[in-house]
Amino acid sequence: MARRMEQAHNHSPEQLAMFNPSRAVARRNDPETSKAAAAGVQHLRASHRFVLQLFRTYGPMTDEQAWGTYLNLFIDSSAARELVPRMSPSGLRSRRAEVTEPRGVGIRDSGRRCRTAGGRNAVVWELAE
């Protein structure tokens, strides 16, 4: 039985500033395939960069949890409104799907599931290592 994951977040200006990367990047310890994929991304839209940074900063989560985190970022700080692109729940899911492997550059199915507020099982997405 999947357990419900709950996340509470505090949003410092330093954390919010991380949502403005100019290009796709890979970490120093990432495999060569991840580095090549990041280098091959020429025009990552702000909304895609935001979704990748959301998972980089807050870790694995479902689409529902990602939407809750997005709303908290957008509502909690007027400064965040300049850094957080406007998205609907379906827009956030679409941007996440576009950067999900094998189509995308950095998010994958973690293999875990947890319950949504409606009681359904949902995929827990994570950054690809």
N, C-alpha and C positions, 0 to 999 in steps of 0.2 A: 504494500500500500504506500503510495507516494505521500510524503508529508508536505505541508504547506510551508513555503519559505517566506519569511517576513524580513524586511530590510528597513532600517531607519538610517537616514542620512543627514549629515550636517554639511552645509555647502559654504566653504570658505572662499574668499576671492581667489586664492591660489588654485583651488580646485576648479573653479569656474573658468579661470584663464586657460586651463588645459584643454578646453573645448574649442580651441582655435588653431589646430595644427594646419600647416599649409600643404602638406603632402602625406601620402601613406608612408609609414615607417615600419621597420621590423626591429626587434630588440637585438642586442649584441649576441645573445645566446640562441637566437632562433635558428632553425635549420636553413640551409642555403635556399631551399625552395621558397620559404617565407620571405627571405630577403629579395629574391628575384621577383616574387609577386609584388612586393611593395615597390620595388624599383620600376616595375612595369606599369604602375598606375600613374597615368599622366594627369588626368582631370577628375579627381575625386570631388564630388559636389560637397558643399558645406554640410548638407544633411547626412551624407554618408560618413563624413569625417566625425560628425557629432555622434552618430550611432556607434561607430567604432570606439570613440573616446568614452562614451557612456559605459560600454562593457569593459573597457580598459580600467576605468576608474572604480566602478561599482561591482565588477565581477559578474559571474554567471547569474542569469535571471531569465524568467519567462518574458514573453511579449507583454503580458499584463503588468508584470513588475517593472519592465522597462518603461511602460507608459506612466506608471505611478511615479517613477523616478524623474521622468521628463517633466511631469506636471509640477512636482516639488521644485525642481530647478527653475522652471519658468515662473512659478508663483512666488517662491521664497525671496527672490531678489530682483529688484528692478534692473540691476546691472546684468543679470543673467539674460534678460530679454534681448540684449544686444548680441549675446553670444549664442543663444539657443534659437535655432531656426524654428519657425512656426510649422507644426505638423499636427495632423489628426492621428487618432489611434491607428487607422488603416495605413496612413502615410508612414508612420514609424515602422509598422510591420513590413511594409513594402521596402523601405530603405534597408531594414535589417536583412530581408530576403535577398536583396541585391548585393549585399556584401557577405552573404553566407556561402561557404564552400559547397559545391565546386564552382559555382557561378562567380563568387565574389572573392574578396581578398583577406578575410580575416575572422569570420564568425562561423562556428560549427555547432552541431547538435552535441551536447555533452554526454548524451546517453541516459541522462537522468530525467525524471518527470516529477512534477509536483502539482498539487490541486490549485485550480483557479478559485476566485471568489464564488463562482457559480458551481463549484464542485467537480469540474471536469479536469482530466489530466492534461497537462501542457508540457511542451518541450522546454527544458532549461538550456538556453543558448549560452555559449562561452566563446572567448577569443580562441582562435586556433593557435596552437603553439608552434 
